[in-house]
Amino acid sequence: MAKPPVELAEEVREAVKDRKSYLGVIDRLNKASVDKHWEAYADIPWDDPEYRIDPADPRWILPENDRLGTTAWYRAQPVEVQARIGLWRVATAMKIGLQFENLLKRGLLNYAYRLPNGRPEFRYVYHETTEECHHGMMFQEFVNRTKMPIKGMPRSLSLVAQLAPLIPLISTELFFVFVLGGEDPIDYVQRKWLKEGRTKHPLEETIMKIHIAEEARHISFARHFLKHRVPRLNRARRQALGLFTPIVLGVMARIMLAPPGSMVRHFGIPQEVVREAYQNEAALVELRNSVAKIRDLMDELGLINAANKRVWSAFGIWDEPKQSRRPAKAAA
């Protein structure tokens, strides 16, 4: 049984100066997937009594610095109800995560299907797909053990989302923006919760640490792929990618961070409490922060201009990049 990572893994960050440096990143990620990987049913002690999920366990109670946890309504609920709400939210995040990763795997395989022989991306994509399969299994196992009727994405959104695996057939670059749009916000939240000590239950903490460690590689690949490919796009495709990126990110970030509607209905949370907790400046700041790294990348690649900046603002995810950069030039 492999031990979960102790420290939170960081992304690979290399300058993509040419194809050689890009291929070097892929080789590094491929090696890391061989050296450090986890299996859902071999590396998590599901049947350890300490890992048992009890919906009334006070370790699921939302901390006071949580947006819903700060409300007077939540604090007035019985301890058992507070715990169940906290567990429901964690389980919903995992259910949405496995649904997103289901779409991601299908899209990755569509991308790999058309790769020529000898391309190192093929091997990496299959490493990532394998890791995502284990993520889906550990997320679903967690949901099953809560014995709660967790639904995940709303049905209407889930139906529309079935188109996502087809994106690589139209634009591989847009697909990897979609990948980052699903992975970066949840990575941001999980790292923040672990660093702030919000996560108290050992099963949740183990799953989060494994997920963060392997997602660091997945996020790294998507970023370096875009750094390598975007400078080679013609003007029309660059403009289209710049326009669609904030739309994809605005939708994906809200899916990952919004309060589950099923939870609101199941526990009868009043709408004024939902507005108090999630429709305020602090919530908007967190939404913007969750896509900050992607926004910085888009600025680095020269994909943000005066026109599409309005789209970023319309979706509530615009903020000035940390360091303004000139549009990237195509690598040799």
N, C-alpha and C positions, 0 to 999 in steps of 0.2 A: 504494500500500500504506500503510494507516494504521499508525502506530507504536503499540505497546502502551503503556498508561499507565505513567508513571514512578513517580508516587506512588500509594499505595493509596487508592482512592475511598472517601469516607465517605457514610453514608446522609443523606438529607434528614430533618431533624428540625424539624417545625413544630408549633405548638400548634393543634389542631383545635377552634377555638372555635365555629364555625358552618359551615354548608354552603359559604359563600363561601371560607373559609380552606381547607376540604377540596378544593374545586375548584381553588383556586390551586396546591395541591401537585400535583394531576394535570396541570395545564397545565405546570408546571415539569418534571415527569418526562417528559411527552410531548416537550417541546422538547429535553431532554437526550438522549432516544433518537434524535432526528434529528441532533443536533450531534455526538454521540460514540457511535459504534457500530462493531463490528468484524465482518468476515465470515471464516468458518472457512478458506476456500481462497484468499482474496485478501490477508489480513493476517497470515498466519503463513507464514514461509519454510520450508515442509516439506522442500524438497529442498536447503537449505543444508547443506553438509557438517558445519557446527558443530551443526546441529540433529538430526543422525542419531542414532537410538536403537541403542545397542550394549548388550545385556543384561549384558555383562561390564564396562561402564564403571564405574570406581570412584566416579564422582559419584553413583551410585544407592545407595551404601552408607549405611545408616542411621547418623546421628550418635550420639555417645555419650550425648547427653541424650534420645534416643528411648527409649521404654519397652522395646521389644524389643531395640533397639540396645545397651542397657545390660547385657543378660544375658550371662553367661559362655558359654552355648551359642552364641549368635549370633557373638560375637567369636572363638570357636574355629573357625568355619567358614572354608573357603578364601575368598579375596577375591572370586572369581567368584561363589560361592554367595551371599555377603553382598550383592553387587550385584544379583543376580537376585531375591533376596527383596525388596530395596528397590524395585526396578522393579515387581515383581508387586503390591506393596501400592499403589503410585501408580496403576497401571493399573486395579486393582480399584476404587479410589475413583472413578476416572473412569467406569468401567462402571456402577457403582451410581448415580453422579451422572446419567448420561444416561438410565438407566432411570427414576429418580425424575422427571426433567424430562419424560420421555415421558408419565408419568401427569399431571404438572402441566399440560402443554399441553392434554391432552384435557379436564381439569377446567376450565381457563380458557376453552376454547372452549364448553363446556357453560354456563358462567356468561354469556359474551358472547352466546350464542344467544338468551337470553331478555331481553336489555337493550332497552329502548324506544329509538326513534329519538332522536338528539340527546344521548345520554348520553356524556360525555367518557371514562368508563371503557372504553367499547368500543374507542376508538382506542388507549388505553394497553394494554389487554389484547392487542391485535394486535401492538403494538410488542414487548411482552414475549414473546409466542409466537414471533415472528420471531427474537428474540435467543436464545431457548431452543433453537430449531432449529439455529442456528449453534453453540451450546454442544454440543449432541448430536453434531453432525458433527465438531467438533474433538476431543471426547472419544473418539469411535469411531475416528477416524483415528489418534489416539495409540495406542489399544489395538491396532489392526491392525498398526501398525509395530513393536510389541513382539514380534509373532509368538508370543505366549504364549496358552495356552488359558484366557483370563479369562472367568469366568462371571457375576460380579456377584452379584445377590441370589440366595439359595437358592431353589430351584424352588417349594417350598411357600409361602414368603413372597411370591414373585412372583405366584403365582396369587391369593392373598388381596388383593394390592395392586391388582389389576384393578378392584376396587370403588371405589378412591379417586376416579376421575374422576366418579363419580356423586354424590359428597358435595355439590357445589353445588346439586343438585336437592333436597336435604334441608335443608342449612344452609350458606349462603354463608360465614357467619362461621367455622364449623368448618373449611371448606375452606381458608380463608386461615390458620388455625392450622396445618393440615397443611402448607401452603406454607412457613411459617416453621419448622416442625419439620424439614423437609428442607433448607432453605437456611441457617438460622442455624448449626447445628453444623458444616457443612462450611466455611462462611465463617469461623467461629471458628478452625478448624484451619488453613485456608490462610493467613489473616492471621498467625497465630502462627508458622507455618513460615517465611514470607517474612521476618518481622521478626527471627526468630532465626537467619536465614541457613541454614536446613536445606536449602532448595531450591538445588541446585547446577547442574542441567542447564538450559541456556537455553530448550529447548522447554517443559519443565515450568513454568519461571518465566513465560514468555510466556503460556501458557494460563491459569495461575493469575491473573495480573494482569488479563487480559481478563475472566475469569470474575468476579473480585471487583468490577471496575468496573461491570459490567452488573447483577450480583446486588445491588449496593448500591441500585439503583433498584427492583428487584423486591421486596426486603425493605422498602424505604421505602413502596411502595404497599400492601403487605399490612398493615403497622403502622398507616398512616393510615386505611386502610379500616376496620380494627377499631376504631380510636379514634372514627371517625365513626358506625359502625353499632351497636356493642355497647351504648352508653348508651340506645339506642332499643328494645332488646329487652325483652320482658316478663319477669317474674320467673322463670317456668318455663324459658324458653329460656336465660336467663342462668345459671340453676343447672345446666342440662344442659351448656352450654358450659364452665362451670367444672369440671364433673366429667370431661368427655371430653378436655379440653385436656391434663392431665398424662399421660393414657393415650397420646394421640397422640405427645406429645413424648418420653415414655419409650421408646416403640418406635422412633421415627424416629432419635433420638440414638444409640441402640445400633446401628442399622443402619449409620449413617455412621461410627461410631468403633470398632466392634468389629473384632477381627482377622479377616480373611477365612478362613473354614473351608477353602476350597479351597487357600489358601496353606499352611495348617497341614498339610493332608494331603499336598500335593504335595512339600513339603520335609521331611516327617517331623518336624515340630517337636514335641517331647515335650509332653504335657499339663502337666507340672509347670513347663515353661518358659512356656507360655501363661498359667498361673495366676500365675507370678512376675511376668510383664510386665503383664498386663491385669486381674488380679483383686486389686487392692491399693488402698490409700487414695488414692494419687496418681491412679490411673485413675478412681476415683469423683469426685475433685475436678474432673478434666477433664470428666467427664460432666456434672456440675452446672454448671460454668462455660460449657459449650457452649450451654446453654439459658438462661443468666442474663438476657439481654436480653428474652427472651420472658416469663420469669417476672416480671421487673420490670414489663413491660407489663400482664400479667394482674393484678398487684397494683394498678397504676394504674387499671385499669378496674373494680376492685372485684370481681374474679371469684375471688379466693382467700379461702376461709373455713376454719373449724376442721375441717369435714367433709372437703372435698376436699384439704386440706393433707396429710391422711393418705395420699391417693392419690399425691401428689407424693413423699412420703417412701417409700412402698412401691416406687416405680419408681426410687428412688435419685437423684432430681433436685431434691430440696428444699434450699433454702438461704434464709436471710433476705434479702428484697429489699434493695437498697441504701438505699432510702428508702421507708418505709411511707407509703402514701397513702390518703386516704378514697375510697370508691367514687365513680366519676365520675358526674356528672349529665348527663342528656340535653341536647345542644346545641339552641339555638333553630333 
